[in-house]
Amino acid sequence: MARRLRALSPRSWLRLPRRTARLRLTLLFTGMFLGLGTALILVIYVLTAHGDLVHTDVRAVSVKPMPAPNGPSAGPIAGLKVQPVITGTKALDPNQSAAVLAKPLAAYWLLLVITAIASALLGWFAAGRVLRPLGQMADTARTISAGNLGRRLALTGPDDEFKRLGDTLDDLLARLEASFDAQRRFVANASHELRTPLTVERTLLQVALADPNSTEASLRATLEELLAYGREHERLLESLLTLASSERGLTHREPVDLARVADHVLRTPRPELQRQGLELDATLDAAPIAGDPALIERLVANLVDNAVRYNRRGGRVELRTGAVDGRAVLTVTNTGPVVRPEETDRLFEPFQRLGGRAAAADGHHGLGLSIVRAIAGAHDATIEAEPQPTGGLAVTIRFASLDGDAPVPPALGQSV
C-alpha cells in the first residue's frame, strides 16, 4: 500500500525514467521524425509564399449590360441577363496572402504533432520488440556463475546481429568452461604431484630416525635418496613456474633464429640417445622469429626430450627448421608407440601422459608438451600434432611473421 502511495505522489511524477536503450531509441526515432517533418513543412511554406505552388493573384471582372431587344436603352434593364467580361488581373494584398497560408500551415503543425505522438508510441513498442533478445541474454547471464558455466544463451530466431552476438557469447562460455575445468584439473594434479615427493621424503626421514641400528652407510644412502627426490621436486617446481610465466605472455621480444637455438639444444648430451640406439636427423635452415630466447630454447628442448623419451629402441628423431610463406616453422617427428588421434589434444594438457602412466614410474610429470603449448601461445604460434601411421608423433609449430623492422639473424643451414 505504501509503495502505491509513493507511486502516486507528485515527486514520483517528476522523476525521470531510467535511461534505457529502449527509451533512447524511441526518443531518437521521434526526434528524427519531428526534424524531417518540420523541414518538409518549411519547404512547403517557402514554396507557397513565393507563389510556386499556389497562385495568389485574381482576375478583375467587369459587367456590361445587354441591349434591349426593341432598341437602345440608357441603362440596364432589370431582369435581363448580363455577361461578364475579363478586363485584367490584380494581385492579392500581402495580408490576405499571409492569412491564406496561415490556415494550412497551422493544420500541418497540428497533424505533425499528432503523428509524432503516435510514432513515439509505436517506436516504444517496436524498440521493445527489437531489444527483447538483449533482455533474454541479460536474464540468462545473471544465472551463470563460475560453478554454472554449462548453461548457454541458445538464442533462436533469424540470423541477425543479436543471434550472432548470442552465438559468440555461447562460444565464449564454452571456452571459459573448458578453461575452468582445465584449471581445476591442473590444481588437483599439481597438488598431488607436489605432495608425493614431500610424503616420500618425510617417510624416509622417519624410517631413518626410528631405526636404532642405523649406520653411517644407511644414513648416507637415505640422504642420497632424499637428494634425488629433492632434485625431482626442483624440476617439477621449475616446470610449473615456466608454465605459469609462459601463460602470462611475453614481457619482451628480440630476434631469435630457430636454427641456432635448435643447434644449441642438440649439442646438449642426451644419454638416452645412445642407450636406445636412436638415430637423430636434423635439417636446420634459417627461421628468424621475434621472441624470448630462453623460452624458445625451452620449447625446442622439451620437444626433443619428448621425442627421445617416448620412442622405441633403434628408432628415429627428426628435427626441421625453416621458413614457409614468411613464417618460421619448427617440426619434430619421432618413431614410437601408436598415438590415437583422439589422444593428441589430451597430451598437451598438464600432467597428462600417453597411456595414462603415472609420474612416479620414471620421474616425469607430463608437463613437457603443456609447456610447449604455453610458450607457443605466448609467441602467437600455432601447434599441429599429427600421429604417424607406424607410430610416433609429428609436432609442427608455425610462428607469426617476423616484424619487418626487426633485424634478421644470419642464416644457419646445416644437417646433423
The 8 nearest C-alpha neighbors of each residue, nearest first, counted from 0:
[[1, 3, 2, 4, 5, 6, 7, 8],
 [0, 2, 4, 3, 5, 6, 7, 8],
 [3, 1, 5, 0, 4, 6, 7, 8],
 [2, 4, 6, 0, 5, 1, 7, 8],
 [5, 3, 1, 7, 6, 2, 8, 0],
 [6, 4, 2, 8, 7, 3, 1, 11],
 [5, 7, 3, 4, 8, 11, 2, 12],
 [8, 6, 4, 5, 3, 9, 11, 12],
 [7, 9, 5, 10, 11, 6, 4, 12],
 [10, 8, 12, 11, 7, 13, 6, 5],
 [11, 9, 13, 12, 8, 14, 5, 7],
 [12, 10, 14, 9, 13, 8, 6, 7],
 [11, 13, 9, 10, 14, 8, 7, 6],
 [14, 12, 10, 11, 15, 9, 16, 8],
 [15, 13, 11, 12, 16, 10, 9, 17],
 [14, 16, 13, 17, 12, 18, 11, 10],
 [17, 15, 18, 14, 19, 22, 13, 12],
 [16, 18, 19, 15, 22, 14, 20, 21],
 [19, 17, 22, 16, 20, 23, 21, 15],
 [18, 20, 22, 21, 17, 23, 16, 24],
 [19, 21, 23, 22, 24, 18, 130, 126],
 [20, 22, 24, 19, 126, 23, 127, 25],
 [23, 21, 25, 19, 20, 24, 26, 18],
 [24, 22, 20, 26, 25, 21, 27, 19],
 [23, 25, 27, 21, 22, 26, 20, 28],
 [24, 26, 22, 122, 123, 28, 27, 23],
 [27, 25, 29, 23, 24, 28, 30, 22],
 [26, 28, 24, 30, 25, 29, 23, 31],
 [29, 27, 31, 25, 30, 26, 24, 32],
 [28, 30, 32, 26, 31, 119, 27, 25],
 [31, 29, 33, 27, 32, 28, 26, 34],
 [30, 32, 34, 28, 29, 33, 35, 27],
 [31, 33, 29, 35, 30, 34, 36, 28],
 [34, 32, 36, 30, 31, 35, 37, 29],
 [35, 33, 31, 37, 36, 32, 30, 38],
 [34, 36, 38, 32, 37, 33, 31, 39],
 [35, 37, 33, 39, 38, 34, 32, 40],
 [38, 36, 40, 34, 39, 35, 33, 41],
 [39, 37, 35, 41, 36, 40, 34, 42],
 [38, 40, 36, 42, 37, 41, 35, 43],
 [41, 39, 43, 37, 42, 38, 44, 36],
 [42, 40, 44, 38, 43, 39, 45, 37],
 [41, 43, 39, 45, 44, 40, 46, 38],
 [44, 42, 40, 46, 41, 45, 47, 39],
 [43, 45, 41, 47, 42, 46, 48, 40],
 [46, 44, 48, 42, 47, 43, 41, 49],
 [45, 47, 43, 49, 51, 44, 48, 52],
 [46, 48, 44, 50, 52, 49, 45, 53],
 [47, 49, 45, 50, 46, 44, 100, 51],
 [50, 48, 46, 47, 51, 45, 52, 53],
 [51, 49, 47, 54, 53, 48, 52, 46],
 [50, 52, 46, 49, 47, 53, 54, 48],
 [51, 53, 47, 50, 46, 54, 49, 43],
 [54, 52, 50, 47, 51, 55, 48, 49],
 [55, 53, 50, 56, 52, 51, 47, 57],
 [54, 56, 91, 53, 96, 50, 90, 57],
 [57, 55, 90, 91, 54, 89, 58, 88],
 [58, 56, 89, 88, 90, 59, 55, 91],
 [57, 59, 88, 89, 87, 60, 56, 85],
 [60, 58, 88, 87, 89, 86, 85, 57],
 [59, 61, 85, 84, 86, 58, 83, 62],
 [62, 60, 84, 83, 85, 63, 86, 59],
 [61, 63, 83, 84, 82, 64, 81, 60],
 [64, 62, 81, 82, 65, 61, 83, 84],
 [63, 65, 75, 81, 66, 62, 82, 74],
 [64, 66, 81, 67, 63, 80, 75, 79],
 [67, 65, 71, 72, 64, 68, 70, 75],
 [68, 66, 70, 69, 71, 72, 65, 76],
 [67, 69, 70, 66, 71, 65, 72, 79],
 [70, 68, 67, 71, 66, 72, 65, 76],
 [71, 69, 67, 68, 72, 66, 73, 65],
 [72, 70, 66, 67, 73, 69, 68, 74],
 [71, 73, 74, 67, 66, 70, 75, 76],
 [74, 72, 71, 75, 76, 66, 67, 70],
 [75, 73, 72, 76, 64, 66, 71, 77],
 [74, 76, 64, 77, 73, 65, 72, 66],
 [75, 77, 79, 78, 74, 67, 64, 72],
 [76, 78, 79, 75, 80, 74, 64, 81],
 [79, 77, 76, 80, 75, 81, 65, 64],
 [78, 80, 77, 76, 81, 65, 75, 64],
 [81, 79, 78, 82, 65, 64, 77, 76],
 [80, 82, 64, 65, 63, 79, 83, 62],
 [81, 83, 62, 84, 63, 80, 64, 65],
 [84, 82, 62, 61, 60, 85, 81, 63],
 [83, 85, 61, 60, 62, 86, 82, 63],
 [86, 84, 60, 87, 61, 59, 83, 58],
 [85, 87, 60, 84, 59, 61, 88, 58],
 [88, 86, 59, 58, 85, 89, 60, 57],
 [89, 87, 58, 59, 57, 90, 56, 86],
 [88, 90, 57, 58, 56, 59, 91, 87],
 [91, 89, 56, 57, 92, 55, 88, 58],
 [92, 90, 56, 55, 93, 95, 96, 89],
 [91, 93, 95, 94, 96, 90, 97, 55],
 [94, 92, 96, 95, 97, 91, 98, 90],
 [95, 93, 97, 96, 92, 98, 91, 99],
 [94, 96, 98, 92, 93, 97, 99, 91],
 [97, 95, 93, 99, 98, 94, 100, 92],
 [98, 96, 100, 94, 99, 95, 101, 93],
 [97, 99, 95, 101, 96, 100, 94, 102],
 [98, 100, 96, 97, 101, 102, 95, 103],
 [101, 99, 97, 98, 102, 103, 104, 96],
 [102, 100, 98, 104, 99, 103, 97, 105],
 [101, 103, 105, 104, 100, 99, 106, 98],
 [104, 102, 106, 105, 101, 100, 107, 99],
 [105, 103, 107, 101, 106, 102, 100, 108],
 [106, 104, 108, 107, 102, 103, 101, 109],
 [105, 107, 103, 109, 104, 108, 110, 102],
 [108, 106, 104, 110, 105, 109, 111, 103],
 [109, 107, 111, 105, 110, 106, 112, 104],
 [108, 110, 106, 112, 111, 107, 105, 113],
 [109, 111, 107, 113, 108, 112, 114, 106],
 [112, 110, 108, 114, 109, 113, 115, 107],
 [113, 111, 115, 109, 114, 110, 108, 116],
 [114, 112, 110, 116, 115, 111, 109, 117],
 [113, 115, 117, 111, 112, 116, 118, 110],
 [116, 114, 118, 112, 117, 113, 111, 119],
 [117, 115, 119, 113, 118, 114, 112, 120],
 [116, 118, 114, 120, 115, 119, 121, 113],
 [119, 117, 115, 121, 116, 120, 122, 114],
 [120, 118, 122, 116, 117, 29, 121, 123],
 [121, 119, 123, 117, 122, 118, 116, 124],
 [120, 122, 118, 124, 123, 119, 125, 117],
 [123, 121, 125, 119, 25, 120, 124, 118],
 [124, 122, 120, 25, 126, 121, 125, 119],
 [123, 125, 127, 121, 126, 122, 128, 120],
 [126, 124, 122, 128, 127, 123, 121, 129],
 [127, 125, 129, 123, 128, 124, 21, 122],
 [128, 126, 124, 130, 125, 129, 131, 21],
 [127, 129, 125, 126, 131, 130, 124, 132],
 [128, 130, 126, 127, 131, 125, 132, 133],
 [131, 129, 127, 133, 132, 128, 126, 134],
 [130, 132, 134, 128, 133, 129, 127, 135],
 [133, 131, 135, 134, 130, 136, 161, 129],
 [134, 132, 136, 131, 135, 130, 137, 161],
 [135, 133, 137, 131, 132, 136, 138, 130],
 [134, 136, 132, 138, 133, 137, 139, 131],
 [135, 137, 133, 139, 134, 138, 140, 152],
 [138, 136, 134, 140, 135, 139, 133, 141],
 [139, 137, 135, 141, 136, 140, 134, 142],
 [138, 140, 136, 141, 142, 137, 135, 152],
 [139, 141, 137, 143, 142, 138, 136, 152],
 [142, 140, 138, 139, 143, 137, 144, 136],
 [141, 143, 140, 139, 144, 138, 147, 150],
 [144, 142, 140, 147, 141, 148, 150, 139],
 [143, 145, 147, 146, 148, 142, 141, 140],
 [146, 144, 147, 148, 143, 179, 176, 175],
 [145, 147, 144, 148, 143, 149, 176, 179],
 [148, 146, 144, 143, 149, 145, 150, 142],
 [149, 147, 150, 176, 143, 145, 146, 144],
 [148, 150, 147, 151, 176, 173, 172, 143],
 [149, 151, 148, 147, 143, 152, 172, 139],
 [152, 150, 153, 169, 149, 172, 139, 148],
 [151, 153, 154, 136, 165, 169, 139, 150],
 [154, 152, 151, 155, 165, 166, 169, 162],
 [155, 153, 152, 162, 165, 156, 166, 132],
 [156, 154, 153, 157, 162, 158, 132, 165],
 [155, 157, 158, 154, 162, 159, 161, 132],
 [158, 156, 159, 162, 155, 161, 160, 154],
 [157, 159, 162, 156, 163, 160, 161, 155],
 [158, 160, 162, 161, 157, 163, 156, 164],
 [159, 161, 163, 162, 164, 158, 165, 157],
 [162, 160, 164, 163, 159, 165, 132, 133],
 [163, 161, 165, 159, 164, 158, 160, 154],
 [162, 164, 166, 160, 165, 161, 167, 159],
 [165, 163, 161, 167, 162, 166, 160, 168],
 [164, 166, 162, 168, 163, 167, 154, 161],
 [165, 167, 169, 163, 168, 164, 162, 170],
 [168, 166, 164, 170, 169, 165, 163, 171],
 [167, 169, 171, 165, 170, 166, 172, 164],
 [170, 168, 166, 172, 171, 167, 151, 173],
 [171, 169, 173, 167, 168, 172, 166, 174],
 [170, 172, 168, 174, 169, 173, 175, 167],
 [173, 171, 175, 169, 170, 174, 176, 168],
 [172, 174, 170, 176, 171, 175, 169, 177],
 [175, 173, 177, 171, 176, 172, 178, 170],
 [174, 176, 172, 178, 177, 173, 179, 171],
 [177, 175, 173, 179, 178, 174, 148, 172],
 [176, 178, 174, 180, 175, 179, 181, 173],
 [177, 179, 175, 181, 176, 180, 174, 182],
 [180, 178, 182, 176, 181, 177, 175, 183],
 [179, 181, 177, 183, 182, 178, 176, 184],
 [182, 180, 178, 184, 179, 183, 185, 177],
 [181, 183, 185, 179, 180, 184, 178, 186],
 [182, 184, 180, 186, 185, 181, 187, 179],
 [185, 183, 181, 187, 182, 186, 188, 180],
 [184, 186, 182, 188, 183, 187, 189, 181],
 [187, 185, 189, 183, 184, 188, 190, 182],
 [186, 188, 184, 190, 185, 189, 183, 191],
 [187, 189, 191, 185, 190, 186, 184, 192],
 [190, 188, 192, 186, 191, 187, 185, 193],
 [191, 189, 193, 187, 188, 192, 194, 186],
 [190, 192, 188, 194, 189, 193, 195, 187],
 [191, 193, 189, 195, 194, 190, 188, 196],
 [194, 192, 190, 191, 195, 189, 196, 197],
 [193, 195, 191, 197, 192, 196, 190, 198],
 [194, 196, 198, 192, 197, 193, 191, 199],
 [197, 195, 199, 198, 194, 200, 228, 193],
 [196, 198, 200, 194, 195, 199, 201, 193],
 [199, 197, 195, 201, 196, 200, 194, 202],
 [198, 200, 202, 196, 201, 197, 203, 195],
 [201, 199, 197, 203, 202, 198, 225, 196],
 [200, 202, 204, 198, 199, 203, 197, 205],
 [203, 201, 199, 205, 200, 204, 206, 198],
 [204, 202, 200, 206, 201, 205, 207, 199],
 [203, 205, 207, 201, 202, 206, 208, 200],
 [206, 204, 202, 208, 207, 203, 209, 201],
 [205, 207, 209, 203, 204, 208, 202, 210],
 [206, 208, 204, 210, 205, 209, 203, 218],
 [209, 207, 205, 206, 210, 204, 211, 213],
 [208, 210, 206, 207, 205, 211, 204, 213],
 [211, 209, 212, 207, 213, 208, 206, 205],
 [212, 210, 213, 209, 208, 207, 214, 206],
 [213, 211, 210, 214, 209, 207, 217, 208],
 [214, 212, 210, 211, 217, 218, 207, 215],
 [215, 213, 217, 216, 218, 212, 219, 211],
 [214, 216, 218, 217, 219, 213, 220, 221],
 [215, 217, 219, 214, 218, 220, 213, 221],
 [218, 216, 220, 214, 219, 215, 213, 221],
 [217, 219, 221, 215, 220, 216, 222, 214],
 [218, 220, 216, 222, 221, 217, 215, 223],
 [221, 219, 217, 223, 218, 222, 216, 224],
 [220, 222, 218, 224, 219, 223, 225, 217],
 [221, 223, 225, 219, 224, 220, 218, 226],
 [224, 222, 226, 220, 225, 221, 219, 227],
 [223, 225, 227, 221, 222, 226, 220, 228],
 [224, 226, 222, 228, 223, 227, 200, 229],
 [225, 227, 229, 223, 224, 228, 222, 230],
 [228, 226, 224, 230, 229, 225, 223, 231],
 [227, 229, 231, 225, 230, 226, 232, 196],
 [228, 230, 226, 232, 227, 231, 225, 233],
 [231, 229, 233, 227, 232, 228, 226, 234],
 [232, 230, 228, 234, 233, 229, 235, 227],
 [231, 233, 229, 235, 230, 234, 228, 236],
 [232, 234, 230, 236, 231, 235, 229, 237],
 [235, 233, 237, 231, 232, 236, 238, 230],
 [234, 236, 238, 232, 233, 237, 239, 231],
 [237, 235, 239, 233, 238, 234, 240, 232],
 [236, 238, 234, 240, 235, 239, 233, 241],
 [239, 237, 241, 235, 236, 240, 242, 234],
 [238, 240, 242, 236, 241, 237, 243, 235],
 [241, 239, 243, 237, 242, 238, 244, 236],
 [242, 240, 238, 244, 239, 243, 245, 237],
 [241, 243, 239, 370, 245, 240, 244, 238],
 [244, 242, 240, 246, 241, 245, 239, 247],
 [243, 245, 241, 247, 246, 242, 240, 248],
 [246, 244, 374, 242, 373, 247, 248, 243],
 [245, 247, 243, 248, 373, 244, 242, 377],
 [248, 246, 244, 245, 243, 249, 377, 242],
 [249, 247, 377, 246, 245, 250, 244, 378],
 [250, 248, 251, 377, 247, 245, 252, 291],
 [249, 251, 248, 252, 291, 247, 290, 244],
 [250, 252, 249, 291, 253, 290, 289, 248],
 [253, 251, 290, 291, 289, 254, 249, 250],
 [252, 254, 289, 290, 255, 291, 251, 292],
 [255, 253, 289, 288, 290, 407, 406, 408],
 [256, 254, 288, 287, 289, 292, 257, 253],
 [257, 255, 287, 258, 286, 259, 408, 288],
 [256, 258, 260, 286, 259, 261, 287, 255],
 [259, 257, 283, 261, 256, 260, 285, 284],
 [260, 258, 262, 261, 256, 257, 263, 411],
 [259, 261, 257, 263, 262, 258, 296, 264],
 [262, 260, 264, 258, 263, 259, 257, 265],
 [261, 263, 259, 265, 260, 264, 258, 266],
 [262, 264, 260, 266, 261, 265, 259, 267],
 [265, 263, 261, 266, 262, 267, 300, 260],
 [266, 264, 262, 267, 263, 261, 268, 300],
 [265, 267, 263, 264, 268, 262, 261, 269],
 [266, 268, 265, 264, 269, 263, 262, 300],
 [269, 267, 266, 270, 265, 272, 264, 271],
 [268, 270, 271, 272, 267, 273, 304, 265],
 [269, 271, 272, 273, 274, 268, 275, 267],
 [272, 270, 274, 273, 269, 275, 307, 308],
 [273, 271, 277, 270, 274, 275, 269, 276],
 [274, 272, 276, 271, 275, 270, 277, 269],
 [273, 275, 271, 272, 276, 270, 277, 312],
 [276, 274, 312, 273, 277, 272, 271, 313],
 [275, 277, 313, 273, 274, 272, 312, 278],
 [278, 276, 313, 314, 272, 315, 275, 279],
 [277, 279, 315, 316, 314, 280, 276, 313],
 [280, 278, 316, 315, 317, 277, 281, 415],
 [279, 281, 317, 415, 316, 318, 278, 282],
 [282, 280, 318, 415, 414, 317, 319, 283],
 [283, 281, 414, 319, 413, 318, 284, 320],
 [282, 284, 320, 258, 412, 413, 319, 281],
 [283, 285, 412, 321, 320, 411, 258, 286],
 [284, 286, 410, 411, 321, 258, 412, 287],
 [285, 287, 321, 327, 257, 322, 256, 258],
 [288, 286, 256, 255, 407, 327, 285, 257],
 [287, 289, 401, 255, 254, 256, 290, 327],
 [290, 288, 254, 253, 252, 255, 401, 287],
 [291, 289, 252, 253, 292, 288, 378, 254],
 [290, 292, 252, 294, 293, 295, 253, 251],
 [293, 291, 295, 294, 296, 290, 255, 253],
 [294, 292, 296, 295, 291, 297, 298, 290],
 [295, 293, 297, 296, 291, 292, 298, 374],
 [294, 296, 298, 292, 297, 293, 291, 299],
 [297, 295, 293, 299, 294, 298, 260, 300],
 [296, 298, 294, 300, 295, 299, 301, 293],
 [297, 299, 295, 371, 301, 296, 300, 294],
 [300, 298, 302, 296, 301, 297, 303, 295],
 [301, 299, 297, 303, 302, 298, 264, 304],
 [302, 300, 304, 298, 303, 367, 299, 305],
 [301, 303, 305, 299, 300, 304, 306, 298],
 [302, 304, 306, 300, 305, 301, 307, 299],
 [305, 303, 301, 307, 306, 302, 308, 300],
 [304, 306, 302, 308, 303, 307, 301, 309],
 [307, 305, 303, 333, 304, 309, 308, 302],
 [306, 308, 304, 305, 310, 309, 303, 272],
 [307, 309, 305, 306, 310, 304, 271, 303],
 [310, 308, 306, 307, 335, 305, 311, 336],
 [309, 311, 335, 334, 307, 308, 306, 314],
 [312, 310, 335, 314, 313, 334, 309, 336],
 [311, 313, 275, 314, 276, 277, 310, 274],
 [314, 312, 276, 277, 275, 311, 315, 278],
 [315, 313, 277, 311, 312, 334, 278, 310],
 [314, 316, 278, 277, 334, 333, 279, 317],
 [315, 317, 333, 279, 332, 278, 280, 306],
 [318, 316, 280, 332, 331, 281, 279, 333],
 [317, 319, 281, 331, 330, 282, 280, 332],
 [320, 318, 282, 330, 329, 283, 281, 331],
 [321, 319, 329, 283, 284, 328, 258, 286],
 [320, 322, 284, 286, 328, 285, 327, 323],
 [321, 323, 327, 326, 286, 328, 325, 324],
 [322, 324, 326, 325, 327, 321, 328, 397],
 [325, 323, 326, 322, 327, 400, 328, 321],
 [324, 326, 323, 322, 400, 327, 401, 399],
 [327, 325, 400, 322, 323, 324, 398, 399],
 [326, 328, 322, 286, 398, 321, 397, 287],
 [327, 329, 397, 321, 322, 320, 396, 326],
 [330, 328, 320, 396, 395, 319, 397, 331],
 [331, 329, 395, 319, 394, 318, 396, 320],
 [332, 330, 318, 394, 317, 393, 319, 395],
 [333, 331, 393, 317, 392, 316, 394, 330],
 [334, 332, 316, 391, 306, 315, 392, 317],
 [335, 333, 391, 314, 310, 315, 390, 311],
 [334, 336, 310, 391, 311, 390, 309, 333],
 [337, 335, 390, 391, 338, 310, 334, 311],
 [336, 338, 390, 391, 339, 335, 389, 387],
 [339, 337, 386, 336, 340, 391, 390, 342],
 [338, 340, 342, 341, 337, 386, 343, 387],
 [341, 339, 342, 343, 338, 386, 385, 344],
 [340, 342, 339, 343, 344, 345, 338, 346],
 [341, 343, 345, 340, 339, 344, 346, 338],
 [344, 342, 346, 345, 340, 341, 384, 339],
 [343, 345, 346, 342, 347, 341, 348, 384],
 [346, 344, 342, 347, 348, 343, 351, 341],
 [345, 347, 343, 344, 348, 351, 352, 342],
 [348, 346, 369, 368, 345, 344, 349, 372],
 [347, 349, 369, 345, 346, 351, 350, 344],
 [350, 348, 366, 369, 351, 365, 185, 347],
 [351, 349, 365, 366, 364, 348, 352, 188],
 [352, 350, 365, 349, 346, 348, 345, 355],
 [353, 351, 365, 355, 346, 356, 354, 350],
 [354, 352, 355, 356, 346, 351, 338, 342],
 [353, 355, 356, 352, 351, 338, 357, 342],
 [356, 354, 352, 353, 357, 351, 358, 350],
 [357, 355, 354, 352, 358, 353, 360, 351],
 [356, 358, 359, 360, 355, 364, 352, 361],
 [359, 357, 364, 363, 360, 362, 361, 356],
 [358, 360, 362, 357, 361, 363, 364, 356],
 [359, 361, 358, 357, 362, 356, 363, 364],
 [362, 360, 363, 359, 358, 357, 364, 356],
 [361, 363, 359, 358, 360, 364, 231, 357],
 [364, 362, 358, 361, 365, 359, 360, 366],
 [363, 365, 358, 350, 366, 362, 235, 357],
 [364, 366, 350, 351, 352, 367, 363, 349],
 [367, 365, 349, 369, 350, 364, 368, 370],
 [368, 366, 370, 301, 369, 365, 371, 305],
 [367, 369, 371, 347, 370, 366, 372, 346],
 [368, 370, 347, 372, 366, 348, 371, 349],
 [371, 369, 373, 242, 368, 367, 372, 366],
 [372, 370, 368, 298, 374, 369, 373, 375],
 [371, 373, 369, 375, 370, 374, 376, 368],
 [372, 374, 370, 376, 245, 246, 375, 371],
 [375, 373, 377, 245, 371, 376, 372, 370],
 [376, 374, 380, 372, 378, 377, 373, 371],
 [375, 377, 379, 373, 378, 374, 380, 372],
 [376, 378, 248, 374, 375, 379, 245, 249],
 [377, 379, 375, 376, 380, 290, 374, 398],
 [380, 378, 376, 377, 399, 375, 398, 381],
 [381, 379, 398, 375, 397, 378, 376, 399],
 [380, 382, 397, 396, 398, 375, 383, 379],
 [383, 381, 396, 395, 384, 397, 380, 394],
 [382, 384, 395, 394, 385, 396, 381, 393],
 [385, 383, 394, 393, 395, 343, 382, 386],
 [384, 386, 393, 392, 387, 383, 394, 340],
 [387, 385, 392, 338, 391, 393, 340, 388],
 [386, 388, 390, 391, 392, 389, 385, 393],
 [389, 387, 390, 386, 337, 391, 338, 392],
 [390, 388, 387, 337, 391, 334, 335, 336],
 [391, 389, 337, 336, 335, 387, 388, 334],
 [390, 392, 335, 334, 333, 387, 336, 337],
 [391, 393, 386, 387, 332, 385, 333, 394],
 [392, 394, 332, 385, 384, 331, 386, 395],
 [393, 395, 384, 331, 330, 383, 332, 392],
 [396, 394, 330, 383, 329, 382, 384, 393],
 [395, 397, 382, 329, 381, 328, 330, 398],
 [398, 396, 328, 381, 380, 327, 326, 395],
 [399, 397, 380, 327, 326, 328, 396, 379],
 [398, 400, 380, 326, 379, 401, 397, 327],
 [401, 399, 326, 325, 402, 398, 327, 288],
 [400, 402, 288, 289, 403, 399, 287, 326],
 [403, 401, 404, 405, 400, 289, 288, 406],
 [402, 404, 405, 401, 406, 400, 407, 289],
 [403, 405, 402, 406, 401, 407, 254, 289],
 [404, 406, 402, 403, 407, 254, 401, 289],
 [407, 405, 408, 404, 254, 403, 402, 253],
 [406, 408, 287, 405, 409, 254, 255, 288],
 [409, 407, 256, 410, 287, 406, 254, 255],
 [410, 408, 407, 411, 285, 256, 287, 406],
 [411, 409, 285, 408, 412, 284, 286, 256],
 [412, 410, 285, 284, 258, 409, 413, 259],
 [411, 413, 284, 283, 285, 410, 414, 282],
 [412, 414, 283, 282, 411, 415, 284, 281],
 [413, 415, 282, 281, 283, 412, 280, 284],
 [414, 281, 280, 413, 282, 279, 283, 262]]
